[in-house]
Amino acid sequence: ADIQLADNSSGIDAVNDLMGELGIRPVIFITAFPERLLTGNKPEPAFLISKPYTVDQVISAVSQAMFFSSTETLNS
């Protein structure tokens, strides 16, 4: 997800709406504005990639998100 979507709506709001419908899921934010997410207020995103980014950064974040999601499922 991005912080600011192409139609100028909030990616944070979109993610919150989806989680309200689908339940908690790992989300990777890819943004040019990381300071908008890293405010010190909880909750903060577990996965954040700053633009510009590399393919390796995305692969790593997706792998981590999938791993943590699978371990949470096993522990439920």
N, CA, C and O atoms as a printed pandas DataFrame, in Angstrom:
     atom_number atom_name residue_name chain_id  residue_number  x_coord  y_coord  z_coord
0              1         N          ALA        A               1    0.849   -1.176    0.000
1              2        CA          ALA        A               1    0.000    0.000    0.000
2              3         C          ALA        A               1    0.890    1.233    0.000
3              4         O          ALA        A               1    2.016    1.200    0.497
4              5         N          ASP        A               2    0.391    2.289   -0.545
5              6        CA          ASP        A               2    1.090    3.563   -0.489
6              7         C          ASP        A               2    0.325    4.473    0.466
7              8         O          ASP        A               2   -0.860    4.260    0.722
8              9         N          ILE        A               3    0.995    5.468    0.981
9             10        CA          ILE        A               3    0.367    6.416    1.903
10            11         C          ILE        A               3   -0.668    7.255    1.167
11            12         O          ILE        A               3   -1.791    7.441    1.636
12            13         N          GLN        A               4   -0.264    7.758    0.005
13            14        CA          GLN        A               4   -1.149    8.604   -0.793
14            15         C          GLN        A               4   -1.405    7.887   -2.109
15            16         O          GLN        A               4   -0.471    7.611   -2.862
16            17         N          LEU        A               5   -2.658    7.590   -2.384
17            18        CA          LEU        A               5   -3.019    6.858   -3.591
18            19         C          LEU        A               5   -3.159    7.807   -4.779
19            20         O          LEU        A               5   -3.191    9.025   -4.606
20            21         N          ALA        A               6   -3.241    7.251   -5.968
21            22        CA          ALA        A               6   -3.276    8.048   -7.197
22            23         C          ALA        A               6   -4.428    9.047   -7.221
23            24         O          ALA        A               6   -4.307   10.122   -7.806
24            25         N          ASP        A               7   -5.542    8.694   -6.586
25            26        CA          ASP        A               7   -6.690    9.612   -6.558
26            27         C          ASP        A               7   -6.642   10.566   -5.366
27            28         O          ASP        A               7   -7.636   11.214   -5.037
28            29         N          ASN        A               8   -5.469   10.644   -4.722
29            30        CA          ASN        A               8   -5.213   11.492   -3.552
30            31         C          ASN        A               8   -5.920   11.028   -2.294
31            32         O          ASN        A               8   -5.920   11.747   -1.294
32            33         N          SER        A               9   -6.521    9.848   -2.312
33            34        CA          SER        A               9   -7.106    9.310   -1.086
34            35         C          SER        A               9   -5.996    8.685   -0.239
35            36         O          SER        A               9   -4.863    8.535   -0.699
36            37         N          SER        A              10   -6.324    8.331    0.973
37            38        CA          SER        A              10   -5.348    7.823    1.929
38            39         C          SER        A              10   -5.197    6.310    1.820
39            40         O          SER        A              10   -6.170    5.568    1.952
40            41         N          GLY        A              11   -3.975    5.864    1.581
41            42        CA          GLY        A              11   -3.693    4.433    1.587
42            43         C          GLY        A              11   -3.851    3.836    2.967
43            44         O          GLY        A              11   -4.218    2.669    3.105
44            45         N          ILE        A              12   -3.576    4.630    3.993
45            46        CA          ILE        A              12   -3.739    4.160    5.372
46            47         C          ILE        A              12   -5.207    3.865    5.639
47            48         O          ILE        A              12   -5.543    2.830    6.215
48            49         N          ASP        A              13   -6.084    4.781    5.218
49            50        CA          ASP        A              13   -7.523    4.552    5.393
50            51         C          ASP        A              13   -7.983    3.330    4.605
51            52         O          ASP        A              13   -8.798    2.545    5.091
52            53         N          ALA        A              14   -7.463    3.168    3.392
53            54        CA          ALA        A              14   -7.840    2.012    2.572
54            55         C          ALA        A              14   -7.433    0.710    3.248
55            56         O          ALA        A              14   -8.204   -0.250    3.265
56            57         N          VAL        A              15   -6.230    0.673    3.804
57            58        CA          VAL        A              15   -5.763   -0.529    4.509
58            59         C          VAL        A              15   -6.627   -0.788    5.736
59            60         O          VAL        A              15   -7.018   -1.927    5.990
60            61         N          ASN        A              16   -6.926    0.254    6.491
61            62        CA          ASN        A              16   -7.773    0.080    7.678
62            63         C          ASN        A              16   -9.156   -0.441    7.304
63            64         O          ASN        A              16   -9.705   -1.295    8.001
64            65         N          ASP        A              17   -9.723    0.064    6.215
65            66        CA          ASP        A              17  -11.028   -0.417    5.750
66            67         C          ASP        A              17  -10.960   -1.893    5.368
67            68         O          ASP        A              17  -11.837   -2.675    5.737
68            69         N          LEU        A              18   -9.918   -2.273    4.628
69            70        CA          LEU        A              18   -9.766   -3.676    4.226
70            71         C          LEU        A              18   -9.587   -4.591    5.426
71            72         O          LEU        A              18  -10.159   -5.680    5.471
72            73         N          MET        A              19   -8.799   -4.155    6.396
73            74        CA          MET        A              19   -8.601   -4.978    7.592
74            75         C          MET        A              19   -9.894   -5.108    8.386
75            76         O          MET        A              19  -10.142   -6.138    9.013
76            77         N          GLY        A              20  -10.713   -4.068    8.361
77            78        CA          GLY        A              20  -12.005   -4.150    9.027
78            79         C          GLY        A              20  -12.897   -5.203    8.393
79            80         O          GLY        A              20  -13.680   -5.857    9.082
80            81         N          GLU        A              21  -12.780   -5.367    7.088
81            82        CA          GLU        A              21  -13.591   -6.353    6.372
82            83         C          GLU        A              21  -12.967   -7.745    6.375
83            84         O          GLU        A              21  -13.678   -8.742    6.502
84            85         N          LEU        A              22  -11.649   -7.819    6.237
85            86        CA          LEU        A              22  -10.972   -9.103    6.036
86            87         C          LEU        A              22  -10.207   -9.603    7.255
87            88         O          LEU        A              22   -9.722  -10.735    7.263
88            89         N          GLY        A              23  -10.096   -8.773    8.277
89            90        CA          GLY        A              23   -9.291   -9.138    9.436
90            91         C          GLY        A              23   -7.853   -8.679    9.253
91            92         O          GLY        A              23   -7.467   -8.181    8.196
92            93         N          ILE        A              24   -7.086   -8.859   10.295
93            94        CA          ILE        A              24   -5.696   -8.405   10.290
94            95         C          ILE        A              24   -4.893   -9.211    9.279
95            96         O          ILE        A              24   -4.943  -10.441    9.261
96            97         N          ARG        A              25   -4.165   -8.506    8.452
97            98        CA          ARG        A              25   -3.287   -9.097    7.452
98            99         C          ARG        A              25   -1.975   -8.331    7.470
99           100         O          ARG        A              25   -1.953   -7.153    7.827
100          101         N          PRO        A              26   -0.881   -8.980    7.092
101          102        CA          PRO        A              26    0.368   -8.219    6.982
102          103         C          PRO        A              26    0.269   -7.238    5.815
103          104         O          PRO        A              26   -0.223   -7.582    4.740
104          105         N          VAL        A              27    0.735   -6.034    6.037
105          106        CA          VAL        A              27    0.690   -4.992    5.014
106          107         C          VAL        A              27    2.092   -4.441    4.848
107          108         O          VAL        A              27    2.787   -4.163    5.825
108          109         N          ILE        A              28    2.492   -4.287    3.612
109          110        CA          ILE        A              28    3.774   -3.662    3.303
110          111         C          ILE        A              28    3.466   -2.293    2.713
111          112         O          ILE        A              28    2.838   -2.187    1.660
112          113         N          PHE        A              29    3.910   -1.254    3.396
113          114        CA          PHE        A              29    3.760    0.093    2.867
114          115         C          PHE        A              29    5.011    0.432    2.075
115          116         O          PHE        A              29    6.129    0.265    2.562
116          117         N          ILE        A              30    4.818    0.906    0.857
117          118        CA          ILE        A              30    5.900    1.404    0.015
118          119         C          ILE        A              30    5.564    2.858   -0.252
119          120         O          ILE        A              30    4.558    3.161   -0.893
120          121         N          THR        A              31    6.409    3.761    0.241
121          122        CA          THR        A              31    6.037    5.173    0.205
122          123         C          THR        A              31    7.250    6.087    0.099
123          124         O          THR        A              31    8.353    5.744    0.525
124          125         N          ALA        A              32    7.020    7.236   -0.469
125          126        CA          ALA        A              32    8.027    8.291   -0.488
126          127         C          ALA        A              32    7.930    9.151    0.766
127          128         O          ALA        A              32    8.730   10.067    0.958
128          129         N          PHE        A              33    6.949    8.859    1.619
129          130        CA          PHE        A              33    6.702    9.667    2.810
130          131         C          PHE        A              33    6.705    8.816    4.078
131          132         O          PHE        A              33    5.685    8.759    4.765
132          133         N          PRO        A              34    7.815    8.149    4.414
133          134        CA          PRO        A              34    7.818    7.272    5.597
134          135         C          PRO        A              34    7.543    8.020    6.893
135          136         O          PRO        A              34    7.034    7.434    7.849
136          137         N          GLU        A              35    7.872    9.297    6.937
137          138        CA          GLU        A              35    7.653   10.071    8.161
138          139         C          GLU        A              35    6.170   10.180    8.502
139          140         O          GLU        A              35    5.825   10.424    9.658
140          141         N          ARG        A              36    5.296   10.008    7.532
141          142        CA          ARG        A              36    3.854   10.045    7.805
142          143         C          ARG        A              36    3.381    8.795    8.541
143          144         O          ARG        A              36    2.345    8.810    9.205
144          145         N          LEU        A              37    4.145    7.719    8.419
145          146        CA          LEU        A              37    3.792    6.482    9.119
146          147         C          LEU        A              37    4.533    6.340   10.431
147          148         O          LEU        A              37    3.985    5.827   11.406
148          149         N          LEU        A              38    5.773    6.791   10.460
149          150        CA          LEU        A              38    6.617    6.598   11.639
150          151         C          LEU        A              38    6.495    7.796   12.562
151          152         O          LEU        A              38    7.388    8.641   12.637
152          153         N          THR        A              39    5.380    7.852   13.258
153          154        CA          THR        A              39    5.075    9.006   14.106
154          155         C          THR        A              39    5.371    8.764   15.577
155          156         O          THR        A              39    5.344    9.697   16.380
156          157         N          GLY        A              40    5.652    7.516   15.936
157          158        CA          GLY        A              40    5.824    7.171   17.344
158          159         C          GLY        A              40    4.532    6.724   17.985
159          160         O          GLY        A              40    4.539    6.208   19.103
160          161         N          ASN        A              41    3.419    6.915   17.295
161          162        CA          ASN        A              41    2.125    6.444   17.793
162          163         C          ASN        A              41    1.939    4.991   17.394
163          164         O          ASN        A              41    2.410    4.561   16.341
164          165         N          LYS        A              42    1.269    4.259   18.216
165          166        CA          LYS        A              42    1.012    2.849   17.920
166          167         C          LYS        A              42   -0.356    2.707   17.291
167          168         O          LYS        A              42   -1.230    3.515   17.606
168          169         N          PRO        A              43   -0.602    1.756   16.441
169          170        CA          PRO        A              43    0.390    0.839   15.897
170          171         C          PRO        A              43    1.126    1.468   14.720
171          172         O          PRO        A              43    0.576    2.301   13.999
172          173         N          GLU        A              44    2.358    1.063   14.541
173          174        CA          GLU        A              44    3.140    1.464   13.383
174          175         C          GLU        A              44    3.297    0.249   12.483
175          176         O          GLU        A              44    3.217   -0.886   12.952
176          177         N          PRO        A              45    3.519    0.476   11.203
177          178        CA          PRO        A              45    3.608   -0.659   10.282
178          179         C          PRO        A              45    4.831   -1.521   10.555
179          180         O          PRO        A              45    5.907   -1.014   10.872
180          181         N          ALA        A              46    4.653   -2.817   10.429
181          182        CA          ALA        A              46    5.772   -3.738   10.608
182          183         C          ALA        A              46    6.661   -3.755    9.374
183          184         O          ALA        A              46    7.851   -4.056    9.470
184          185         N          PHE        A              47    6.095   -3.437    8.221
185          186        CA          PHE        A              47    6.837   -3.508    6.968
186          187         C          PHE        A              47    6.712   -2.182    6.237
187          188         O          PHE        A              47    5.619   -1.762    5.857
188          189         N          LEU        A              48    7.851   -1.534    6.049
189          190        CA          LEU        A              48    7.877   -0.221    5.421
190          191         C          LEU        A              48    9.079   -0.146    4.496
191          192         O          LEU        A              48   10.207   -0.419    4.907
192          193         N          ILE        A              49    8.836    0.222    3.255
193          194        CA          ILE        A              49    9.896    0.400    2.270
194          195         C          ILE        A              49    9.794    1.828    1.762
195          196         O          ILE        A              49    8.722    2.282    1.363
196          197         N          SER        A              50   10.927    2.536    1.782
197          198        CA          SER        A              50   10.952    3.911    1.283
198          199         C          SER        A              50   11.264    3.920   -0.208
199          200         O          SER        A              50   12.091    3.148   -0.694
200          201         N          LYS        A              51   10.585    4.810   -0.919
201          202        CA          LYS        A              51   10.890    5.017   -2.334
202          203         C          LYS        A              51   12.097    5.930   -2.443
203          204         O          LYS        A              51   12.234    6.832   -1.617
204          205         N          PRO        A              52   12.951    5.754   -3.387
205          206        CA          PRO        A              52   12.998    4.664   -4.358
206          207         C          PRO        A              52   13.428    3.371   -3.672
207          208         O          PRO        A              52   14.109    3.399   -2.647
208          209         N          TYR        A              53   13.033    2.262   -4.234
209          210        CA          TYR        A              53   13.312    0.964   -3.630
210          211         C          TYR        A              53   13.864    0.011   -4.678
211          212         O          TYR        A              53   13.805    0.270   -5.880
212          213         N          THR        A              54   14.404   -1.101   -4.186
213          214        CA          THR        A              54   14.935   -2.124   -5.080
214          215         C          THR        A              54   14.025   -3.346   -5.047
215          216         O          THR        A              54   13.236   -3.525   -4.120
216          217         N          VAL        A              55   14.146   -4.164   -6.054
217          218        CA          VAL        A              55   13.391   -5.413   -6.101
218          219         C          VAL        A              55   13.755   -6.277   -4.900
219          220         O          VAL        A              55   12.886   -6.931   -4.323
220          221         N          ASP        A              56   15.021   -6.288   -4.520
221          222        CA          ASP        A              56   15.449   -7.094   -3.371
222          223         C          ASP        A              56   14.767   -6.655   -2.081
223          224         O          ASP        A              56   14.435   -7.496   -1.245
224          225         N          GLN        A              57   14.552   -5.360   -1.905
225          226        CA          GLN        A              57   13.850   -4.879   -0.712
226          227         C          GLN        A              57   12.415   -5.395   -0.681
227          228         O          GLN        A              57   11.917   -5.791    0.373
228          229         N          VAL        A              58   11.761   -5.390   -1.823
229          230        CA          VAL        A              58   10.377   -5.866   -1.895
230          231         C          VAL        A              58   10.324   -7.367   -1.640
231          232         O          VAL        A              58    9.476   -7.837   -0.881
232          233         N          ILE        A              59   11.213   -8.115   -2.262
233          234        CA          ILE        A              59   11.250   -9.566   -2.055
234          235         C          ILE        A              59   11.476   -9.887   -0.588
235          236         O          ILE        A              59   10.816  -10.767   -0.036
236          237         N          SER        A              60   12.398   -9.184    0.044
237          238        CA          SER        A              60   12.687   -9.411    1.460
238          239         C          SER        A              60   11.473   -9.105    2.332
239          240         O          SER        A              60   11.138   -9.883    3.226
240          241         N          ALA        A              61   10.816   -7.979    2.078
241          242        CA          ALA        A              61    9.646   -7.605    2.882
242          243         C          ALA        A              61    8.502   -8.593    2.691
243          244         O          ALA        A              61    7.835   -8.956    3.659
244          245         N          VAL        A              62    8.267   -9.032    1.465
245          246        CA          VAL        A              62    7.203  -10.007    1.207
246          247         C          VAL        A              62    7.523  -11.326    1.902
247          248         O          VAL        A              62    6.642  -11.939    2.505
248          249         N          SER        A              63    8.771  -11.762    1.824
249          250        CA          SER        A              63    9.172  -13.005    2.499
250          251         C          SER        A              63    8.954  -12.908    4.002
251          252         O          SER        A              63    8.436  -13.840    4.618
252          253         N          GLN        A              64    9.346  -11.785    4.593
253          254        CA          GLN        A              64    9.163  -11.598    6.033
254          255         C          GLN        A              64    7.683  -11.556    6.395
255          256         O          GLN        A              64    7.267  -12.170    7.378
256          257         N          ALA        A              65    6.893  -10.840    5.615
257          258        CA          ALA        A              65    5.457  -10.747    5.899
258          259         C          ALA        A              65    4.805  -12.123    5.826
259          260         O          ALA        A              65    3.977  -12.467    6.670
260          261         N          MET        A              66    5.177  -12.907    4.822
261          262        CA          MET        A              66    4.611  -14.251    4.686
262          263         C          MET        A              66    5.046  -15.140    5.845
263          264         O          MET        A              66    4.244  -15.919    6.360
264          265         N          PHE        A              67    6.302  -15.034    6.258
265          266        CA          PHE        A              67    6.794  -15.839    7.370
266          267         C          PHE        A              67    6.047  -15.492    8.652
267          268         O          PHE        A              67    5.547  -16.381    9.341
268          269         N          PHE        A              68    5.969  -14.201    8.973
269          270        CA          PHE        A              68    5.302  -13.811   10.213
270          271         C          PHE        A              68    3.818  -14.135   10.179
271          272         O          PHE        A              68    3.238  -14.497   11.203
272          273         N          SER        A              69    3.202  -14.010    9.019
273          274        CA          SER        A              69    1.792  -14.361    8.889
274          275         C          SER        A              69    1.581  -15.851    9.120
275          276         O          SER        A              69    0.613  -16.245    9.770
276          277         N          SER        A              70    2.473  -16.678    8.599
277          278        CA          SER        A              70    2.324  -18.130    8.770
278          279         C          SER        A              70    2.577  -18.544   10.209
279          280         O          SER        A              70    1.917  -19.459   10.701
280          281         N          THR        A              71    3.509  -17.901   10.900
281          282        CA          THR        A              71    3.759  -18.269   12.297
282          283         C          THR        A              71    2.617  -17.811   13.185
283          284         O          THR        A              71    2.297  -18.483   14.166
284          285         N          GLU        A              72    1.990  -16.677   12.865
285          286        CA          GLU        A              72    0.829  -16.229   13.638
286          287         C          GLU        A              72   -0.331  -17.189   13.450
287          288         O          GLU        A              72   -1.062  -17.471   14.399
288          289         N          THR        A              73   -0.508  -17.693   12.237
289          290        CA          THR        A              73   -1.575  -18.658   11.959
290          291         C          THR        A              73   -1.340  -19.941   12.742
291          292         O          THR        A              73   -2.279  -20.503   13.305
292          293         N          LEU        A              74   -0.107  -20.405   12.783
293          294        CA          LEU        A              74    0.216  -21.628   13.518
294          295         C          LEU        A              74    0.000  -21.463   15.013
295          296         O          LEU        A              74   -0.383  -22.414   15.694
296          297         N          ASN        A              75    0.242  -20.262   15.528
297          298        CA          ASN        A              75    0.109  -20.014   16.964
298          299         C          ASN        A              75   -1.332  -19.737   17.376
299          300         O          ASN        A              75   -1.622  -19.654   18.569
300          301         N          SER        A              76   -2.232  -19.593   16.421
301          302        CA          SER        A              76   -3.640  -19.299   16.742
302          303         C          SER        A              76   -4.379  -20.539   17.158
303          304         O          SER        A              76   -5.570  -20.476   17.462
